[in-house]
Structure formats: C-alpha cells, structure tokens
C-alpha cells in the first residue's frame, strides 16, 4: 500500500502541535473506577512519573491500514504448517506442545517512515494494554476544530468487553462450554514489576464479569493431582486460566516447574504460552518472515510477500564467523537478543563498545537494519522538545484491538523521559498538506 504523500496531516501535527490533551480528572476516573483501585493515580505519579504523556500521537488512516495489512499477512504466514515446522526446530521442546489457545495481547511494534510502517519486533505478552485503554479514554480532542477529523472506528468505550471476550475465547478454545471460574494474573514477585498497576486493572475487569481473579506469584504455584493450585485461591479452588506475564518464555527456570508441568499436562489454560512465543516473538522469525524465496516456496501469496518485504527491515543472524562483516556495517544495524524483550540488551550499532561487541558475537543475537523512529514535538517546562516515537498494535487473532504510542529519548524505548511515556494514538484521515492554507499545520497548546 502506498502510504506516501507530500506532507501528511499526521506528520504535520506531530511536529507542529504541542497540545496537552490529557484530562487528569478523567484519567483518575478511568484508573480508579473501583474502590480497590483508589490511590493508583497518586502512586503512579510517585513511582512512574514518566509513564503517561500529556500529548497524543497522530497517525494517518492509510498508515493504520498498512499496519493492519502487515499484521494480517504475518498471521497468514504463521498459520502455515510449513512455517511452524521451520521455526519450531529452533525452539525449546515445550514450544512443540500444541494448544488451542491463540495467545492474548500480541504486540506488533512499528516505526513510522515516509514509505510506510516498519515492523521492529513482535512480543507475545505485550504490556500496557489496560493502562493505554484508560489513557486513551482520558484524552480530550486536540482543539475543537480537530474533533471532526478524528477517525471514530475505534470503540474505546467497548474495549473492556472486547478484552474480556478475548480471555473467554481463549478458555472456550480449550474447555468448550465449561464455566470459567478462576483467573490468575501471574508474574514473579508481581507487586515489584514496573507495570504492576495494570495487573490490578486486569483483576478488576475479570471481577466485574463475575470471575474470581487474583494477582499471584508464579513461584508459589503447585501442581498435583492433575490440577494447578495457588495459595491465594484457597484449598478448594484450582486454577482455570492463567494470564501469563512471565519473561521466562519456556518455563525453563526452576521456580516455574509447576507451571511447566501443568501446561504440558493441559491442566490449565495458559495465555500467552511458550508455543506462541516461539511462533511469533523469537527475533529469528523476522529473518524467516523477510525471506521472499522461502515464503514463495511455501506458496505465500505475492501480495503478502510484498507486504512483508516492505514492512520488515532486513534481519540476519549474528555469528562469530560473520563478526568482521557485521562490525564493518554496525552503524547501519541494530542488535537484539533473539529472546529479548523491553529493549533489554538491545544496542544501536553506532553506540557499541568493543566490550559489548565481544558479548554479541558469541551468538544469541540478530542484527536488524537500523530504522530510525519518527518524532513527536512536546512541551517540557515551557520549551519544545522532539521525542522519538513508535506505535504498538495490540492484537488478537490478527485483529487490532488498540493502538498506542511510546515517546522517549535514548537508544531504546523507556519511561524515563520528561514529556514522554505512553501516548494515545489519534487516527486521522489521509490528507495532502502541500497546500498548507487548506489544513492547519499546527495548533495552539
């Protein structure tokens, strides 16, 4: 899809409008909708001062459509048995255990370029969806005259029901009409995790729909008598479904033996799960998805191959044998661990030291063509400041549920930038601003 234009409306606004559109009172209403959530906003202001941006990010409808087309094409390829056989040969044994659940909160992260969206990575337990849903509902329109331009296809008011239905669909895929009684939101020491506040939001959503829900430490799980148990549920209730937030993606850690065994015995519905991570989030899969010859041999359509070629930056595997070549090209590359997440141990090639390079070339990394992010102009302490931005598409079974942006400075995304953090995405109709008099290039803060 051709996403180019002389000057897009979204680009013009992102670099010309510093409107602060966050309504703090509305954000409090969204985050503290139940008594159990009281105090969340004050707590976040202290512990996460740069989690939420006061400024929205704009996106052209054509970019949104191109992004959605890319996600759909990837889903079609991943559904192919030939693709699955290919990538599972390099995965942990547990990933070969097939289950009917698809995996909740798939996250497709994109940089926006003049020639369209570029897929940087895919994550299986993408965090922030509950927080971003609340944030999006707490932003008001940027200038009254802009309201008519905003794409209204995203139903933010109905998103809670969509998210609840997603978990029910995961349950029914494996358990049919059996009632869903209990959900555990699981991580290691969940109260210490950076996005722990959204665990409370998820718990409240499930409880609002009559499901017993608990935020629980994975290390306290017990597997016996063919069922999975946790002390927080009591002795008479086993675990039906786990919303998995662990970053031990194959449950190889000794603390996760109970979860490992329960999953392999189909004693619990787990989402997302090790197989989903192997099929989607292993960074080596970007090499496969970007290989036109291999895709053609699997009879992937020419249209899907073109979509993936346009969207996926060239990606290659790092090995000691290729060290000299990769080092010579490092300034045009970005290096990531194959099972990485959250920007951990990811490096821009032009920032590499010899010490870090010696670790990278031992293996376990991919090298990806460097794709610079686009930018968002924000106001910080009364002064304009340009931040980098990316767009995350939260999806389920190939359908986009929510778009959110992250704005930051530095090598990788972070929540340590004044004026940055999560931002709602406002989708606008495509427009050509070559005649600037027809559409305003900026708006007053």
C-alpha positions as CSV (number, residue, x, y, z in Angstrom):
1,X,0.0,0.0,0.0
2,X,1.3,3.4,-0.9
3,X,1.4,5.5,2.2
4,X,3.4,8.4,0.9
5,X,2.2,12.0,0.4
6,X,3.8,15.4,0.1
7,X,3.2,16.1,3.7
8,X,0.7,14.1,5.8
9,X,-1.7,15.6,8.2
10,X,-0.4,13.4,11.0
11,X,3.3,14.3,10.3
12,X,2.4,18.0,10.3
13,X,0.6,17.7,13.6
14,X,3.2,15.5,15.3
15,X,5.9,18.1,14.5
16,X,3.8,21.2,14.8
17,X,1.2,20.7,17.6
18,X,2.1,20.7,21.3
19,X,-1.4,20.4,22.6
20,X,-1.6,18.8,26.1
21,X,-4.8,16.8,25.8
22,X,-4.7,14.7,28.9
23,X,-7.5,15.3,31.3
24,X,-6.1,14.4,34.8
25,X,-9.5,14.1,36.4
26,X,-10.8,11.8,33.7
27,X,-7.6,9.7,34.0
28,X,-8.3,9.3,37.7
29,X,-11.9,8.2,36.9
30,X,-10.6,5.6,34.5
31,X,-7.9,4.2,36.6
32,X,-9.8,4.3,39.9
33,X,-13.2,3.1,38.8
34,X,-13.4,0.7,41.7
35,X,-12.7,1.1,45.4
36,X,-9.9,-1.4,45.2
37,X,-8.1,0.9,42.8
38,X,-8.2,4.0,44.9
39,X,-4.9,5.8,45.1
40,X,-3.5,4.4,41.8
41,X,-3.0,7.8,40.2
42,X,-1.1,9.2,43.2
43,X,1.0,6.1,43.4
44,X,1.9,6.3,39.7
45,X,2.8,9.9,40.0
46,X,5.4,9.0,42.6
47,X,6.7,5.7,41.2
48,X,6.1,6.2,37.4
49,X,6.4,9.9,36.8
50,X,7.0,9.5,33.1
51,X,4.6,6.6,32.4
52,X,1.9,8.8,30.7
53,X,2.5,11.5,28.2
54,X,0.1,14.5,28.2
55,X,0.3,14.7,24.4
56,X,-1.4,12.4,21.9
57,X,0.3,11.0,18.8
58,X,-1.3,11.3,15.3
59,X,-1.5,8.6,12.7
60,X,-2.9,8.8,9.2
61,X,-5.6,6.3,8.3
62,X,-3.5,5.0,5.4
63,X,-0.7,4.2,7.8
64,X,-3.1,2.5,10.1
65,X,-4.5,0.4,7.2
66,X,-0.9,-0.5,6.1
67,X,-0.1,-1.5,9.6
68,X,-3.2,-3.7,9.8
69,X,-2.4,-5.3,6.5
70,X,1.0,-6.2,7.7
71,X,-0.3,-7.9,10.9
72,X,-2.9,-9.9,8.8
73,X,-0.2,-11.0,6.4
74,X,2.0,-12.2,9.2
75,X,-0.8,-14.1,10.8
76,X,-1.5,-15.9,7.5
77,X,2.2,-17.0,7.2
78,X,2.3,-18.1,10.9
79,X,-0.7,-20.3,10.3
80,X,1.1,-22.3,7.7
81,X,2.3,-25.8,8.9
82,X,5.5,-25.3,6.9
83,X,6.3,-22.1,8.7
84,X,5.5,-23.7,12.1
85,X,7.7,-26.7,11.4
86,X,10.5,-24.4,10.3
87,X,10.6,-22.2,13.3
88,X,9.9,-24.8,15.9
89,X,13.0,-26.7,15.0
90,X,15.0,-24.0,16.8
91,X,12.6,-23.6,19.7
92,X,12.6,-25.2,23.2
93,X,10.9,-28.6,23.4
94,X,7.9,-27.2,25.3
95,X,7.0,-25.0,22.3
96,X,6.1,-28.1,20.3
97,X,3.2,-28.7,22.7
98,X,0.2,-27.6,20.7
99,X,-2.8,-26.0,22.4
100,X,-5.9,-24.4,21.1
101,X,-5.4,-21.1,22.8
102,X,-4.0,-18.4,20.4
103,X,-2.4,-16.0,22.9
104,X,-3.7,-12.7,24.3
105,X,-2.1,-9.3,23.8
106,X,0.2,-9.9,20.9
107,X,2.2,-6.7,20.4
108,X,3.4,-5.6,17.0
109,X,5.8,-2.6,17.3
110,X,6.4,-0.3,14.4
111,X,8.4,2.7,13.4
112,X,6.6,5.1,11.1
113,X,8.6,6.0,8.0
114,X,7.9,8.1,4.9
115,X,7.4,4.8,2.9
116,X,5.1,3.2,5.5
117,X,5.3,1.3,8.8
118,X,8.3,-0.8,9.5
119,X,8.0,-3.7,11.9
120,X,10.7,-3.6,14.6
121,X,9.6,-6.6,16.7
122,X,6.7,-8.8,17.8
123,X,6.0,-9.5,21.5
124,X,3.7,-12.2,23.0
125,X,3.0,-10.7,26.4
126,X,2.9,-7.1,25.4
127,X,2.3,-5.0,28.4
128,X,0.4,-1.8,28.8
129,X,-2.9,-2.5,27.1
130,X,-5.1,-1.9,30.2
131,X,-3.2,1.3,31.0
132,X,-3.3,2.5,27.5
133,X,-7.1,1.9,27.2
134,X,-7.6,4.1,30.3
135,X,-5.2,6.7,29.0
136,X,-6.9,6.9,25.6
137,X,-10.3,7.5,27.2
138,X,-8.8,10.3,29.4
139,X,-7.5,12.4,26.5
140,X,-9.8,15.1,25.0
141,X,-9.8,16.3,21.4
142,X,-6.9,18.4,20.3
143,X,-8.5,21.7,19.6
144,X,-12.3,21.8,19.0
145,X,-11.8,22.1,15.2
146,X,-9.9,18.8,15.2
147,X,-12.8,16.7,16.5
148,X,-14.4,16.2,13.2
149,X,-11.2,14.9,11.7
150,X,-10.7,12.1,14.2
151,X,-11.4,8.6,13.0
152,X,-14.2,7.1,15.1
153,X,-13.7,3.4,14.1
154,X,-12.1,2.6,17.4
155,X,-14.7,1.9,20.1
156,X,-12.8,2.8,23.3
157,X,-15.9,2.6,25.4
158,X,-16.5,-1.0,24.3
159,X,-12.9,-2.1,24.7
160,X,-13.3,-3.6,28.2
161,X,-15.9,-6.0,26.8
162,X,-13.6,-6.9,23.9
163,X,-10.7,-7.7,26.2
164,X,-12.9,-9.8,28.5
165,X,-14.3,-11.7,25.5
166,X,-10.7,-12.4,24.3
167,X,-9.9,-14.2,27.6
168,X,-13.2,-16.1,27.4
169,X,-12.4,-17.1,23.8
170,X,-9.0,-18.5,24.9
171,X,-10.8,-20.5,27.6
172,X,-13.5,-21.8,25.3
173,X,-11.0,-22.8,22.7
174,X,-9.7,-25.4,25.1
175,X,-12.5,-26.0,27.5
176,X,-15.7,-25.5,25.4
177,X,-18.8,-24.7,27.5
178,X,-17.2,-25.4,30.9
179,X,-17.7,-22.3,33.0
180,X,-14.6,-20.1,33.6
181,X,-14.4,-19.6,37.3
182,X,-10.8,-18.5,38.2
183,X,-8.1,-16.5,36.6
184,X,-4.6,-15.9,37.9
185,X,-2.6,-12.9,36.6
186,X,0.9,-14.3,37.1
187,X,4.5,-13.0,37.2
188,X,7.4,-13.3,39.5
189,X,7.0,-11.0,42.5
190,X,4.2,-9.3,40.6
191,X,4.0,-6.4,43.1
192,X,7.5,-5.3,42.2
193,X,7.0,-5.3,38.4
194,X,7.1,-2.0,36.6
195,X,3.7,-2.4,35.1
196,X,2.1,-4.0,38.2
197,X,-0.6,-1.3,38.3
198,X,-2.2,-2.8,35.2
199,X,-2.3,-6.2,36.9
200,X,-4.8,-4.6,39.3
201,X,-6.8,-3.2,36.3
202,X,-6.9,-6.7,34.7
203,X,-8.1,-8.2,38.0
204,X,-10.8,-5.7,38.4
205,X,-12.0,-6.3,34.8
206,X,-12.4,-10.0,35.4
207,X,-14.1,-9.5,38.8
208,X,-16.6,-7.1,37.1
209,X,-17.7,-10.1,35.0
210,X,-18.1,-12.5,37.9
211,X,-14.8,-14.3,37.6
212,X,-12.6,-14.9,40.7
213,X,-9.3,-13.2,39.8
214,X,-6.0,-13.0,41.7
215,X,-2.7,-11.4,41.1
216,X,-0.2,-14.1,42.0
217,X,3.4,-15.0,42.2
218,X,4.3,-17.8,39.8
219,X,6.8,-19.2,42.2
220,X,4.0,-20.2,44.6
221,X,2.1,-22.4,42.1
222,X,1.7,-26.0,43.0
223,X,0.9,-28.8,40.5
224,X,-0.6,-32.0,42.0
225,X,-3.5,-34.4,41.4
226,X,-3.5,-33.3,37.7
227,X,-4.5,-29.7,38.7
228,X,-2.8,-26.4,39.3
229,X,-3.2,-24.6,42.6
230,X,-2.2,-21.4,44.3
231,X,-2.4,-20.5,48.0
232,X,-4.2,-17.2,47.2
233,X,-7.2,-19.2,45.8
234,X,-7.6,-21.4,48.8
235,X,-7.6,-25.2,49.2
236,X,-10.8,-25.8,47.4
237,X,-10.3,-23.9,44.1
238,X,-7.8,-24.8,41.4
239,X,-6.6,-22.5,38.7
240,X,-8.7,-22.4,35.5
241,X,-6.8,-19.9,33.4
242,X,-3.5,-18.1,33.7
243,X,-2.8,-14.7,32.2
244,X,0.9,-15.1,31.8
245,X,3.2,-12.1,32.2
246,X,6.4,-14.1,32.8
247,X,9.5,-13.4,30.8
248,X,10.8,-16.9,31.3
249,X,9.2,-17.8,28.0
250,X,9.8,-21.5,28.0
251,X,9.4,-22.1,31.8
252,X,12.9,-23.4,32.0
253,X,13.6,-21.7,35.3
254,X,13.4,-24.0,38.4
255,X,10.9,-21.7,40.1
256,X,8.4,-22.4,37.2
257,X,8.4,-26.2,37.3
258,X,4.8,-26.3,38.4
259,X,3.7,-24.1,35.6
260,X,5.8,-26.1,33.1
261,X,4.3,-29.4,34.1
262,X,0.7,-28.1,34.3
263,X,1.0,-26.7,30.8
264,X,2.3,-29.9,29.3
265,X,-0.5,-31.9,31.1
266,X,-3.1,-29.4,29.8
267,X,-4.1,-28.9,33.4
268,X,-4.6,-25.1,32.9
269,X,-5.4,-22.8,30.1
270,X,-2.3,-20.6,29.7
271,X,-2.2,-17.4,27.6
272,X,0.1,-16.4,26.1
273,X,2.1,-19.6,26.1
274,X,5.5,-21.0,25.0
275,X,4.3,-22.1,21.6
276,X,3.0,-18.6,20.8
277,X,6.3,-17.0,21.9
278,X,8.2,-19.4,19.6
279,X,5.9,-18.8,16.6
280,X,5.8,-15.0,17.0
281,X,8.3,-13.4,19.3
282,X,11.6,-15.2,18.7
283,X,13.6,-12.4,16.9
284,X,15.0,-15.0,14.4
285,X,11.5,-15.3,13.0
286,X,12.0,-11.9,11.4
287,X,14.6,-13.4,9.2
288,X,12.1,-16.1,8.0
289,X,9.3,-13.6,7.5
290,X,11.5,-11.4,5.5
291,X,12.8,-14.1,3.2
292,X,10.9,-13.8,-0.1
293,X,12.3,-17.0,-1.6
294,X,11.5,-19.1,1.4
295,X,8.0,-17.6,1.6
296,X,7.4,-18.3,-2.1
297,X,8.4,-21.9,-1.7
298,X,5.6,-22.2,0.9
299,X,3.2,-20.7,-1.6
300,X,2.7,-17.5,0.3
301,X,0.8,-15.1,-2.0
302,X,2.8,-12.5,-3.9
303,X,0.8,-9.7,-2.2
304,X,1.7,-11.0,1.2
305,X,5.4,-11.3,0.3
306,X,5.4,-7.7,-1.0
307,X,3.7,-6.5,2.2
308,X,6.3,-8.3,4.4
309,X,9.2,-7.1,2.2
310,X,8.1,-3.5,2.6
311,X,7.4,-3.8,6.3
312,X,10.2,-5.9,7.8
313,X,13.7,-4.4,7.9
314,X,16.4,-6.7,6.7
315,X,17.4,-9.0,9.6
316,X,20.2,-11.5,9.9
317,X,21.7,-13.9,12.5
318,X,24.8,-12.9,14.4
319,X,27.6,-15.5,14.5
320,X,31.3,-15.4,15.2
321,X,32.1,-16.3,11.6
322,X,30.3,-13.1,10.4
323,X,31.8,-10.8,13.1
324,X,34.2,-8.9,10.8
325,X,31.5,-8.2,8.2
326,X,28.9,-7.2,10.8
327,X,31.3,-4.9,12.6
328,X,32.1,-3.1,9.4
329,X,28.4,-2.4,8.9
330,X,27.4,-1.9,12.5
331,X,26.5,1.8,12.1
332,X,23.6,0.7,9.9
333,X,22.4,-2.1,12.2
334,X,20.6,-2.6,15.5
335,X,21.5,-5.7,17.6
336,X,18.9,-7.6,19.7
337,X,18.9,-10.9,21.6
338,X,16.7,-13.5,20.0
339,X,14.6,-13.9,23.1
340,X,14.8,-10.3,24.2
341,X,12.0,-8.0,25.4
342,X,11.5,-4.5,26.6
343,X,14.7,-3.2,24.9
344,X,16.9,-5.2,27.3
345,X,20.4,-5.9,25.9
346,X,19.5,-4.2,22.6
347,X,22.1,-1.9,21.0
348,X,22.4,0.6,18.2
349,X,25.5,-0.4,16.2
350,X,26.9,3.1,16.2
351,X,26.9,3.1,20.0
352,X,28.6,-0.2,20.5
353,X,31.8,-0.6,22.6
354,X,34.3,-3.4,21.9
355,X,33.4,-4.9,25.2
356,X,29.7,-5.2,24.4
357,X,30.6,-6.4,20.9
358,X,32.6,-9.3,22.2
359,X,29.4,-10.5,24.0
360,X,27.2,-10.1,21.0
361,X,29.3,-12.1,18.6
362,X,29.2,-15.1,20.8
363,X,25.7,-15.7,19.4
364,X,22.1,-15.4,20.5
365,X,21.6,-12.1,18.7
366,X,20.1,-10.8,15.5
367,X,21.3,-7.8,13.5
368,X,18.5,-5.7,12.1
369,X,18.6,-2.9,9.6
370,X,18.5,0.3,11.6
371,X,15.2,2.1,11.1
372,X,15.1,5.5,12.7
373,X,11.8,6.3,14.5
374,X,9.7,9.3,13.6
375,X,9.3,12.1,16.1
376,X,6.8,13.9,18.2
377,X,7.1,17.5,19.4
378,X,6.1,18.0,23.0
379,X,6.3,20.8,25.5
380,X,8.6,20.3,28.5
381,X,9.0,23.1,31.1
382,X,7.6,25.5,28.6
383,X,10.1,24.6,25.9
384,X,9.6,22.5,22.7
385,X,11.3,19.1,22.7
386,X,11.4,16.4,20.0
387,X,10.9,12.8,21.2
388,X,11.2,9.6,19.3
389,X,8.0,7.6,18.9
390,X,6.9,4.1,18.0
391,X,3.4,2.6,17.5
392,X,2.3,-0.6,19.2
393,X,-0.6,-2.6,17.8
394,X,-2.3,-4.8,20.4
395,X,-3.9,-7.7,18.5
396,X,-5.8,-10.9,19.0
397,X,-6.0,-13.4,16.2
398,X,-4.8,-10.9,13.7
399,X,-7.3,-8.2,14.6
400,X,-6.1,-4.9,16.1
401,X,-7.8,-4.1,19.3
402,X,-5.9,-0.9,20.3
403,X,-3.1,1.3,19.0
404,X,-0.8,3.0,21.5
405,X,2.4,5.0,21.1
406,X,5.5,5.3,23.2
407,X,7.6,8.5,23.2
408,X,11.1,8.7,24.5
409,X,14.8,9.8,24.1
410,X,17.7,7.4,24.2
411,X,18.7,4.2,22.3
412,X,15.6,2.2,23.2
413,X,12.1,2.8,24.4
414,X,11.9,3.8,28.1
415,X,9.8,5.5,30.6
416,X,12.4,7.9,31.9
417,X,11.9,10.8,29.5
418,X,10.2,14.0,30.7
419,X,7.2,14.7,28.4
420,X,7.3,11.1,27.2
421,X,5.7,7.7,28.0
422,X,2.6,6.0,26.7
423,X,0.6,8.2,24.4
424,X,-2.8,7.6,22.8
425,X,-3.0,7.3,19.0
426,X,-5.4,9.6,17.2
427,X,-6.1,8.2,13.7
428,X,-6.8,10.9,11.1
429,X,-7.9,10.7,7.5
430,X,-5.2,10.9,5.0
431,X,-4.5,14.4,3.7
432,X,-2.0,16.1,1.5
433,X,-0.8,19.3,3.0
434,X,1.2,20.5,0.1
435,X,-1.2,23.5,0.2
436,X,-0.7,24.4,3.8
437,X,-3.5,27.0,3.7
438,X,-6.1,24.3,3.3
439,X,-5.3,22.5,6.6
440,X,-3.6,23.9,9.7
441,X,-0.1,22.7,10.2
442,X,-0.2,23.2,13.9
443,X,-2.5,24.1,16.7
444,X,-2.1,26.1,19.8
445,X,-1.3,24.3,23.1
